[in-house]
Amino acid sequence: MLTGYRFRLYPTKAQQQILLRWIGCQRLIYNAKVQEDRYYRAFQRRFVGTAGMTIPVDQEYARFISEETAFLREVPSQVLRNGTVRFRQAYQRFFQKRGGRPKLKKKSGRQAVWLTSELFQFIPLTDKATGEVNGYQLHVGTTKFPVGMIPYVAHRPHAVPASIYIAVEGGQWWLSFAADDSTVAIPGNGADVATERIADDLRHLSAEQLTERTLGGDRGVAKPLMTSDGHIFDLQPVQKARIAKHRRQRQKWQRRAARRKKGSKNQQKAYRKVARYQRYEKNVRQDYAHQTSHRLVVNNAYDLYVFEDLKIAHMTKRPKAKKDVQGRFLPNGRQAKAALHRAILSSAWGEVVAFTRYKALRRGKLVITVPPQSSSQECAVCTFTSPDNRRSQAEFVCQRCGHRDNADHNAACVIAKRGIHTLLSGIPLTKEHKRMRIFRKLGPERSEVTPGEIRVRRLPPMAEPQGSQNQEPPGAIPETPASAS
Ligand SMILES: [Zn+2]
């Protein structure tokens, strides 16, 4: 299975200088591409039917090197080329509806450079006694632009990847890449296939067996996660106390930074402190999510894990501003909502499910999500649903059958039942993938287009299955017309 790896990297001061320049140059090319694209699209909107005008989504970057940007010659050409490739890939994701149109990359926050295999080398370190490879040494750079060996800490064995990212965030350097993990049985790129296969296996179990093998999880604000077997997963009290302390420090330094002279060394120092305090909370949250998901999947009693399908991005959206008739702003409960958002985000709801999903798959287990509607008001025994069932925040008493339970535990059981129902209904659990759009350019890359594709394109528009032309988003890059070939 293709697995992501992220290791700490320790470049020297001199190496950091070089890498920062590479990062900056790649970003410059990427942003130049984005701006060029915006320019062309604005032009196209104004002059409808500008025949023959195509937006250059290519790998050329020479036009961006001028007298003012002569420094671009001081980095390997592959670094610049990779900037154009990243832009192209972002555009392809946009056409597959997997993301938005490429945006300008900012100079703040995480900064990364994408390196392809010409720019780095993993030199295997072999054990002298056994002759086995027990690690690698990472060398970065080309003969003309050497960076040298950069130490990194591989906390787990990995294969050699085809490309890597080197990133810096808050003063820490990271090496990240995707490589095939041969220890995992799932063949590469087969997560969806594996999901459906495991689901089919589970469908052969009887209802009672399935109920026994299923664990439901209710995510809440007071208790981040309660499972249907009665376990509560929460942060440790000391972690909560430290997070609160770091939050206060972060606010203090944020205020200080705002008062300091813009762009000054002292302001930068203050912002570095802000980043450090912020990082603590992020690390604790991620650690909690990893530990919780691990403890869930190593439990041999369960094969199916069910969670609610919570739309966390929607739930933590800023509330809409309220205005009175004169257009003055009214209170909209933003402060109160912000506190809830913080609680939701700091209990790592999304991470727990995402991590459980991939860890379960590695063990041949399954995670499914179910609609969350009124799961807290439904009786887990007789399915009677009423707001009256909920006596208080903690207590659940069914108004029909008298079933009495802890409210979160009851909800976890309801969620588990819904999961079994979803599984047995036979609906495919993996979403159908959006249709890939052939997105190629005429010219030197013509050879990439297979004869089959050319034939399909040459069919008259009527015969095309659900013509891709009218599905095209407005202002998009026009598909290569058949006549041009
Ligand atoms: Zn009941």
Residues whose N, C-alpha, C, O or C-beta is under 5 A from the ligand:
A	BS01	ZN	C379 V381 C382 T383 F384 C398 R400 C401 G402 H403
